[in-house]
């Protein structure tokens, strides 16, 4: 018999409207079973005392005193306590304090990289000189993070809650896929390169959709977005510890090396910036990289200075 049924029968008993059949049902109810159920009503001793206070404040006495058997008084008390306990439980759940969402920010210095796991299972590889801001948990209709720099995302699938990366004026939206975003503030472009799945890249003016081995480029000056096919491996080498240069100007080479190793390059002759390099390095130390470039480019020399500076000097023969 449920607490609701017990309460209903007791109310009828108190006001004198109970039938013989209902009274018989009430008499057959085992008091020991009530006691057993009574123990399950309260979560702890503090909860029990709270219910007792509520009962003393809210249960009014009947207008006409009726002499009840001991088992009936017990049944009435327990039934009413069960109802009040349930009400307190619901009230407590409603009033239970909701912990605020905490915004997390992770930053990598030049020469550092970082792996992150978000609350939804999304995996992120953050490149050097980058900053990402994300909540400690995702609530609402979207999962949104903010990126400055470069990162590779392997987004956990959730068709009902898109994953959005805000990068300055560009929003990249996915449901579950893997892709790379390059959005360094000193670059004139924001590049999104897709490894798998589909991605939407949008600015205030327009938007494009990208598939595997496609790259979307937002030009910060013209505010336009273009799309092209590309070799995704070239743009994902960094996360595997690989630096690859394919007929790349020395100006761009040293820019990559500065981010990779946390150093600063100085040119003795500005014309050296136009020298081109083709090479691949995997987890190499900086001195080995510099020695390799100098060997390939006859006449080009370098010198390690103080405060993590490197001087490029001599001449370049392509």
C-alpha positions in Angstrom: 0.0 0.0 0.0 1.4 3.4 -1.0 1.9 6.4 1.4 -0.7 8.3 -0.6 -3.2 5.5 0.0 -2.4 5.3 3.7 -2.8 9.1 4.0 -6.2 9.0 2.2 -7.5 6.2 4.5 -6.3 8.0 7.6 -8.0 11.2 6.6 -11.2 9.3 6.1 -10.7 7.7 9.5 -10.2 11.0 11.2 -13.2 12.7 9.7 -15.4 9.7 10.1 -16.1 8.9 6.4 -14.1 5.7 6.2 -16.1 2.6 5.0 -16.0 -0.8 6.8 -14.0 -2.3 3.9 -11.4 0.6 4.0 -11.1 0.3 7.7 -10.5 -3.4 7.4 -7.7 -2.7 4.9 -6.1 -0.2 7.3 -6.2 -2.7 10.1 -4.5 -5.4 8.1 -1.6 -3.1 7.3 1.5 -4.3 9.1 3.0 -1.7 11.4 6.3 -3.3 11.1 6.3 -2.8 7.4 5.6 0.9 8.0 8.6 1.1 10.3 10.8 -0.4 7.7 9.6 2.0 5.0 10.0 4.9 7.5 13.7 4.2 7.7 14.0 4.7 3.9 12.3 8.1 3.9 15.2 10.0 5.5 18.5 10.6 3.8 20.3 11.2 7.1 19.8 12.4 10.7 19.9 16.0 9.7 17.1 15.4 7.2 15.0 13.6 9.8 15.2 16.6 12.2 14.3 18.9 9.3 11.2 16.8 8.6 10.2 16.8 12.3 10.4 20.6 12.4 8.2 20.8 9.3 5.7 18.4 10.8 5.4 20.4 14.0 4.9 23.6 12.0 2.6 22.4 9.3 0.4 19.5 10.6 -2.7 20.9 12.3 -4.6 19.0 14.9 -8.1 17.8 14.0 -10.9 19.9 15.4 -12.4 17.0 17.3 -10.1 14.8 19.3 -10.5 11.2 18.4 -9.0 8.3 20.4 -7.0 6.3 17.9 -5.3 2.9 18.4 -1.5 3.1 18.6 -1.0 1.5 15.2 -3.3 4.1 13.6 -1.4 7.0 15.2 1.8 5.5 13.9 0.4 5.0 10.5 -0.9 8.5 10.3 2.4 10.0 11.4 4.5 8.0 9.1 2.3 8.6 6.1 2.3 12.3 6.7 6.0 12.3 7.3 6.6 10.5 4.0 4.6 13.1 2.1 6.4 16.0 3.8 9.8 14.2 3.2 9.1 13.9 -0.5 8.1 17.6 -0.6 11.3 18.6 1.2 13.3 16.5 -1.2 11.8 18.1 -4.2 12.1 21.6 -2.7 15.8 20.9 -1.9 16.5 19.8 -5.4 15.0 23.0 -6.8 16.8 25.1 -4.3 20.1 23.2 -4.7 22.8 25.6 -5.7 24.0 25.3 -9.3 27.7 25.6 -9.7 28.7 28.4 -12.1 30.5 27.6 -15.3 34.2 28.3 -15.1 36.0 29.8 -18.1 39.4 28.1 -18.5 42.3 29.6 -20.4 45.4 27.8 -21.5 48.4 29.5 -23.1 51.6 28.0 -24.7 54.8 30.0 -24.8 57.0 30.0 -27.9 58.6 26.5 -28.2 55.8 24.8 -26.2 52.9 22.6 -27.2 50.0 21.3 -25.2 47.4 18.5 -25.3 43.9 19.2 -23.9 40.8 17.1 -23.3 37.6 19.1 -23.0 34.5 18.0 -21.0 32.7 16.6 -24.0 35.6 14.4 -25.1 37.0 16.8 -27.7 40.8 16.5 -28.1 43.0 19.6 -28.8 46.6 19.9 -29.7 47.6 23.5 -29.0 50.6 24.8 -31.0 53.3 27.2 -29.5 52.4 30.8 -28.9 48.7 30.1 -28.8 45.8 30.7 -26.4 42.5 28.9 -26.0 39.6 29.7 -23.8 36.9 27.2 -23.0 34.3 26.4 -20.3 34.9 23.6 -17.7 31.6 22.1 -19.0 29.3 22.7 -22.0 25.7 23.8 -21.4 23.1 25.2 -23.8 22.7 24.6 -27.6 26.4 25.0 -28.7 29.9 24.1 -27.5 32.0 27.3 -28.0 35.7 28.0 -27.5 37.9 30.9 -28.4 41.3 30.4 -30.2 44.2 32.7 -30.8 47.2 31.0 -32.5 47.1 27.5 -33.9 45.4 24.3 -32.8 44.4 20.9 -34.2 40.9 19.8 -33.1 39.5 16.3 -33.0 35.9 17.1 -32.0 33.6 14.7 -30.2 30.5 14.0 -32.2 27.2 15.5 -31.0 24.6 16.2 -33.7 22.5 18.2 -31.3 25.2 20.5 -30.0 27.5 22.0 -32.7 31.1 22.8 -31.7 32.1 26.4 -32.5 35.6 28.0 -32.6 35.7 31.7 -32.5 38.8 33.2 -34.1 38.6 36.9 -34.3 36.0 37.7 -37.1 35.7 34.0 -38.1 33.4 31.3 -36.7 34.2 27.7 -37.5 31.3 25.3 -36.8 31.4 21.5 -36.8 29.4 18.6 -35.4 32.2 16.1 -35.1 35.4 16.1 -37.2 39.1 16.8 -37.2 40.7 20.0 -38.6 43.5 22.5 -38.1 43.0 26.3 -37.5 45.9 28.8 -37.9 44.8 32.2 -36.5 48.0 33.9 -35.3 47.3 37.6 -34.7 50.4 38.7 -36.7 49.2 36.8 -39.8 47.1 38.4 -42.4 45.1 35.3 -42.8 43.1 32.8 -40.8 43.4 29.3 -42.3 41.1 26.3 -41.6 42.3 23.0 -43.0 40.0 19.9 -42.7 41.3 16.4 -42.1 37.9 14.6 -41.8 34.2 15.4 -41.7 32.7 18.8 -42.7 33.3 22.3 -41.4 31.5 25.6 -41.9 33.7 28.7 -41.9 31.8 32.0 -41.6 32.5 35.7 -41.3 30.1 38.6 -41.1 29.9 38.8 -44.9 29.9 35.2 -46.2 30.5 31.5 -45.4 31.9 28.4 -47.0 31.7 24.6 -46.3 34.9 22.5 -46.3 35.4 18.8 -46.7 38.5 16.6 -46.2 41.7 18.0 -47.8 40.1 21.4 -48.3 41.3 24.7 -46.8 39.4 27.8 -46.2 41.3 31.1 -46.0 39.9 34.3 -44.5 41.7 37.4 -45.6 41.7 39.9 -42.7 42.2 42.9 -45.0 39.6 42.2 -47.7 37.3 40.3 -45.4 36.8 37.6 -48.0 36.9 33.8 -47.6 38.3 31.5 -50.3 38.5 27.7 -50.6 41.1 25.4 -52.2 42.2 21.8 -52.2 45.4 21.1 -50.3 47.6 18.4 -48.8 46.3 18.1 -45.2 49.6 16.4 -44.1 51.5 19.6 -44.8 49.4 21.5 -42.3 49.4 18.8 -39.6 53.1 18.1 -39.5 53.6 20.4 -36.5 51.4 18.3 -34.2 53.6 15.3 -34.9 56.9 17.2 -34.2 57.7 17.7 -37.9 58.8 20.9 -39.6 58.5 20.9 -43.3 59.7 23.7 -45.7 58.9 23.4 -49.4 60.7 26.1 -51.4 59.9 28.5 -48.5 61.5 31.9 -48.1 63.9 32.3 -45.3 61.7 35.0 -43.8 58.9 32.4 -43.4 61.4 29.8 -42.3 62.7 31.8 -39.4 59.2 32.8 -38.4 58.3 29.2 -38.0 61.5 28.5 -36.1 60.9 31.3 -33.8 57.5 29.8 -32.8 58.9 26.3 -32.7 62.0 27.0 -30.5 61.1 30.2 -28.7 64.0 32.2 -30.2 64.4 35.5 -32.2 66.2 35.8 -35.5 68.1 38.9 -36.7 69.2 39.4 -40.3 72.5 41.1 -41.0 71.4 41.7 -44.6 67.7 42.0 -45.4 68.2 40.5 -48.8 68.8 37.1 -47.0 65.1 37.0 -46.3 64.4 36.1 -49.9 66.6 32.9 -49.8 64.5 29.8 -50.2 64.7 26.5 -48.3 63.3 23.0 -48.9 63.8 20.6 -45.9 62.1 18.4 -43.4 63.0 18.0 -39.7 61.5 15.7 -37.1 62.0 16.5 -33.5 65.4 18.0 -34.3 67.3 20.3 -32.0 67.7 23.9 -33.2 71.5 23.8 -33.7 71.0 20.7 -36.0 68.4 22.6 -38.0 70.6 25.7 -38.4 73.6 23.6 -39.4 71.5 21.8 -42.0 70.3 25.1 -43.6 73.7 26.5 -43.6 75.1 23.4 -45.3 72.4 23.5 -48.0 72.8 27.2 -48.6 76.5 27.8 -49.4 77.7 31.1 -48.0 74.9 31.4 -45.4 76.1 31.6 -41.8 74.5 32.0 -38.4 75.6 33.0 -34.9 74.0 32.3 -31.6 73.8 35.6 -29.6 72.6 36.4 -26.1 69.0 36.4 -25.0 68.0 33.6 -27.3 68.8 35.6 -30.5 70.3 34.2 -33.6 72.1 36.3 -36.3 71.7 35.3 -39.9 74.6 36.6 -42.0 76.7 35.9 -45.1 75.1 35.4 -48.4 72.6 33.0 -49.9 73.1 31.0 -53.1 69.8 29.4 -54.3 
